[in-house]
């Protein structure tokens, strides 16, 4: 049982934690970008790599929360302008951050492209922080470079550290390959197969998700910072009877010991592959990043299945509709 739980834990984070090659970094700096990102983020050697969080970034002081990160978001509609996107972000910050106060938006340049810069302050506990964010639209993506630090250190760090990082930030093309596109007569419109034909089930995912049905591992992910991903694992149990509730209880005991910041959110009953199933939602931390996970558990032919969706917490809802479609389409042969 512990082996299959360890496999689930590994698969939850494996897609997001692939590091980029070092490349030709500017003198005195090193690369802290994840593989496949449409940019190269370089930081001074004194900064510590934080890509284990699933996001390209680094920290100067974790205890003081002095960090830099870069992420990209693929726009659903080409008509969304950079100014519109920044305005949407400002509205979200005003609702979610304590004592949010904007210093305004200004035009700037990032990676040789026209960009927008937003500086704002907010409270976290008893500390006031300043964030400087630079937004740039490149191809079909909005790329966001963010600096965070205590407000009383902002002027010093902005001049001595942040400016150098922004100056060396590079934009580049990202791969558009979404893997193979296997289908069968049951494949829903706009979807493809992400599982091997040797398995007793078929896992369908949207065509835009990246997967390889011939890899032997049932998984797929979105080409986006943090790599939102889905995986399917199966466990053959020895117990005469094991319900989805009992199975997740065993998993949860392990999660409480091994997942940093584990918190249960909710559970929902549903049907997957014509089998009664339960979706369990919980949050945890990985490398300092907040992640949200939905693990859907169901039984078939004396096997317990876990269909697990993992994303950065602030991007979880953005792909939930796709995941719901995957669960609805899942079938046993």
C-alpha positions in Angstrom: 0.0 0.0 0.0 2.8 2.4 0.9 4.5 1.8 -2.4 1.4 2.9 -4.4 1.0 5.9 -2.2 4.6 6.8 -2.8 4.0 6.5 -6.5 1.0 8.8 -6.3 3.1 11.4 -4.4 5.9 11.1 -7.0 3.5 11.5 -9.9 1.8 14.5 -8.3 5.0 16.5 -8.5 7.1 14.8 -11.2 5.8 16.8 -14.2 6.4 20.2 -12.6 9.9 19.6 -11.3 11.9 19.2 -14.5 14.8 21.7 -14.5 16.1 23.6 -17.5 19.7 23.2 -18.7 22.1 25.8 -17.5 22.8 27.3 -21.0 25.0 30.4 -21.4 24.3 32.5 -18.4 25.6 36.0 -18.1 28.7 36.3 -16.0 28.0 36.1 -12.3 24.5 34.7 -12.8 22.8 31.4 -13.2 19.6 30.1 -14.9 16.5 29.3 -12.8 14.0 28.5 -15.5 12.0 25.3 -15.9 12.2 23.3 -19.1 9.9 24.5 -21.9 9.2 28.0 -20.5 9.0 30.8 -23.1 11.7 32.8 -21.3 15.1 32.5 -19.6 15.3 33.8 -16.0 18.8 34.5 -14.7 19.6 35.5 -11.2 22.9 36.5 -9.4 24.9 33.6 -8.0 24.0 34.5 -4.4 20.3 33.7 -5.1 19.2 30.1 -4.5 17.3 28.1 -7.1 13.7 27.5 -6.2 12.5 25.6 -9.3 11.6 22.7 -7.0 8.4 24.7 -6.3 7.3 24.0 -9.9 7.7 27.6 -10.8 10.8 29.2 -12.4 12.3 31.3 -9.7 14.8 31.8 -6.9 15.1 33.4 -3.4 17.7 35.7 -1.8 16.4 35.1 1.7 13.6 32.6 2.4 13.2 33.7 6.0 12.7 37.3 4.8 10.6 36.2 1.8 12.8 37.9 -0.7 12.0 36.1 -3.9 11.8 36.4 -7.7 9.7 34.2 -10.0 8.5 34.1 -13.6 5.4 32.5 -15.0 3.4 32.5 -18.2 -0.3 32.2 -19.0 -1.7 31.2 -22.4 -4.5 33.6 -23.3 -7.8 32.0 -24.1 -8.7 34.9 -26.4 -6.3 36.9 -28.7 -8.5 40.0 -28.1 -7.3 40.3 -24.5 -4.7 43.1 -24.4 -1.9 43.5 -22.0 -3.6 46.4 -20.3 -6.8 44.3 -19.9 -4.8 41.5 -18.3 -3.0 43.8 -15.9 -6.3 45.3 -14.9 -7.8 41.8 -14.2 -4.8 41.0 -12.0 -5.1 44.2 -10.1 -8.8 43.4 -9.4 -7.8 40.0 -8.1 -5.1 41.4 -5.8 -7.5 43.9 -4.3 -9.8 41.1 -3.4 -7.3 38.6 -2.0 -4.4 40.6 -0.5 -4.6 42.4 2.9 -4.2 46.2 2.8 -3.5 46.1 -1.0 -2.3 49.4 -2.3 -1.2 50.0 -5.9 1.4 52.6 -6.9 0.1 52.5 -10.4 0.9 50.9 -13.8 3.7 52.3 -16.0 5.1 51.4 -19.5 8.4 49.6 -19.6 10.4 47.1 -21.6 11.1 43.4 -20.8 13.1 41.1 -23.0 13.1 43.7 -25.7 9.3 43.9 -25.9 6.9 46.6 -24.7 5.7 45.7 -21.2 3.7 47.1 -18.2 5.1 47.5 -14.7 2.9 47.3 -11.6 4.3 48.1 -8.1 2.1 47.5 -5.0 2.2 46.8 -1.3 0.3 44.5 1.0 0.4 43.1 4.5 1.3 39.5 5.3 1.1 38.9 9.1 2.8 41.8 10.7 5.1 42.6 7.8 4.5 45.0 4.9 5.7 43.8 1.5 6.4 45.4 -1.8 5.9 43.6 -5.1 7.2 44.7 -8.4 5.6 42.9 -11.4 6.5 43.3 -15.1 4.0 41.9 -17.6 4.8 41.3 -21.3 2.7 39.8 -24.1 4.8 37.4 -26.2 3.2 35.2 -28.9 0.0 33.8 -27.3 1.2 34.1 -23.8 1.4 36.7 -21.1 4.7 36.4 -19.2 4.9 37.8 -15.7 8.1 38.6 -13.8 7.6 39.2 -10.1 9.8 40.4 -7.3 8.8 40.3 -3.6 10.5 41.7 -0.5 9.8 43.5 2.8 9.0 47.1 2.0 11.8 48.4 4.2 14.3 46.7 1.9 12.7 47.4 -1.5 14.7 50.5 -2.5 18.0 48.8 -1.8 17.1 45.5 -3.5 15.4 47.0 -6.5 18.5 48.9 -7.4 21.1 46.3 -6.6 19.3 43.1 -7.5 16.0 43.4 -9.2 17.1 45.7 -12.0 20.0 43.3 -13.0 17.6 40.4 -13.1 15.1 42.3 -15.3 17.8 43.5 -17.6 19.0 39.9 -18.3 15.5 38.4 -18.7 15.2 36.7 -22.2 12.2 35.8 -24.2 12.2 32.7 -26.4 9.9 30.3 -28.3 8.3 27.5 -26.4 7.7 24.0 -27.9 4.1 23.6 -29.3 4.4 19.7 -29.5 1.4 18.2 -27.6 2.6 14.6 -28.0 0.8 12.0 -30.0 -2.9 12.1 -30.8 -4.3 8.6 -30.6 -8.0 8.2 -30.8 -10.6 5.4 -31.1 -14.3 5.2 -32.0 -15.3 6.2 -28.5 -13.0 9.3 -28.3 -15.1 12.4 -27.5 -14.8 15.4 -29.9 -11.7 17.5 -29.2 -10.0 14.8 -27.1 -7.3 12.1 -27.5 -6.1 9.0 -25.6 -3.4 9.4 -22.9 -3.2 5.8 -21.8 -1.6 2.6 -23.2 -3.8 0.2 -25.2 -2.5 -2.6 -22.8 -4.5 -1.3 -19.9 -8.0 -2.2 -18.9 -9.2 1.4 -19.1 -9.0 4.3 -21.5 -8.1 7.8 -20.3 -9.1 10.6 -22.6 -7.7 14.2 -22.3 -8.3 17.4 -24.3 -6.2 17.6 -27.5 -4.4 20.7 -26.2 -2.9 18.7 -23.2 0.5 17.1 -23.6 0.7 13.3 -23.4 2.3 10.2 -24.8 -0.1 7.2 -24.9 2.9 4.9 -25.7 4.9 5.9 -22.6 3.3 3.3 -20.4 2.4 6.0 -17.8 -1.1 7.4 -17.9 -0.5 11.1 -17.5 -1.0 14.5 -19.3 -0.2 18.1 -18.5 -0.8 21.6 -19.6 2.1 23.6 -21.1 1.9 26.4 -18.5 4.0 27.5 -15.5 3.6 24.9 -12.8 2.6 22.3 -15.3 -1.0 21.4 -14.2 -1.2 17.6 -14.6 -3.4 14.5 -14.3 -2.2 11.0 -13.6 -3.9 7.6 -13.2 -2.5 4.9 -10.9 -4.0 1.5 -9.9 -3.6 -0.6 -6.8 -4.3 -4.3 -6.5 -5.4 -4.8 -2.8 -5.3 -8.0 -0.7 -8.1 -7.0 1.6 -11.4 -8.9 1.0 -13.2 -5.6 0.8 -11.8 -2.1 0.4 -14.0 0.9 -0.3 -12.8 4.2 -1.8 -13.4 5.8 1.6 -11.1 3.3 3.3 -8.5 3.6 0.5 -8.3 7.4 0.8 -8.1 7.1 4.6 -4.9 5.1 4.2 -3.6 7.6 1.7 -4.5 10.5 4.0 -2.6 9.0 6.9 0.5 9.0 4.7 -0.1 12.5 3.3 -0.3 14.0 6.8 3.2 12.6 7.4 4.8 13.3 4.1 3.1 16.3 2.5 4.1 19.7 3.9 1.1 21.8 4.9 -1.4 19.1 4.1 -5.0 20.4 4.5 -8.2 18.5 3.5 -10.7 20.7 1.6 -13.7 18.7 0.6 -15.1 15.5 -0.9 -17.7 14.9 -3.7 -19.4 11.8 -4.8 -19.5 11.1 -8.5 -19.5 8.4 -11.2 -16.4 7.5 -13.2 -16.4 4.7 -15.8 -19.8 3.7 -14.6 -18.3 3.1 -11.1 -19.2 4.9 -7.9 -16.3 7.3 -7.1 -15.3 10.0 -4.7 -13.2 13.1 -5.5 -11.1 14.3 -2.5 -9.7 17.8 -2.7 -6.7 18.9 -0.5 -3.9 21.4 -0.5 -0.2 21.1 0.3 3.1 22.9 -0.3 5.9 21.8 -2.7 9.1 23.7 -2.6 7.4 26.7 -1.1 4.6 26.8 -3.6 0.9 26.2 -2.7 -0.6 23.3 -4.7 -4.1 22.0 -4.9 -4.9 18.4 -5.6 -8.1 16.5 -6.5 -7.7 12.8 -6.1 -10.7 10.8 -7.5 -10.9 7.2 -6.1 -12.9 4.3 -7.5 -12.8 0.5 -7.7 -13.0 -1.9 -10.7 -12.2 -5.6 -11.0 -10.5 -5.8 -7.5 -8.3 -2.8 -8.4 -8.5 0.6 -6.7 -7.9 3.6 -9.1 -6.7 7.1 -8.3 -7.3 9.8 -10.9 -5.2 12.7 -9.6 -5.3 16.3 -10.8 -2.6 18.6 -9.4 -2.0 22.3 -10.1 -0.7 25.4 -8.4 -3.5 26.6 -6.1 -4.2 29.8 -8.0 -4.5 27.9 -11.3 -6.5 24.9 -10.1 -9.9 26.3 -11.1 -8.6 27.4 -14.5 -8.3 23.7 -15.7 -11.0 22.1 -13.6 -13.5 22.0 -16.5 -11.0 20.1 -18.6 -10.5 17.6 -15.7 -14.2 17.2 -15.2 -14.5 16.3 -18.9 -11.7 13.7 -18.5 -13.5 12.1 -15.6 -16.8 12.0 -17.6 -15.0 10.4 -20.6 -13.0 7.8 -18.7 -14.1 4.3 -19.5 -13.2 0.7 -18.8 -12.8 -1.6 -21.8 
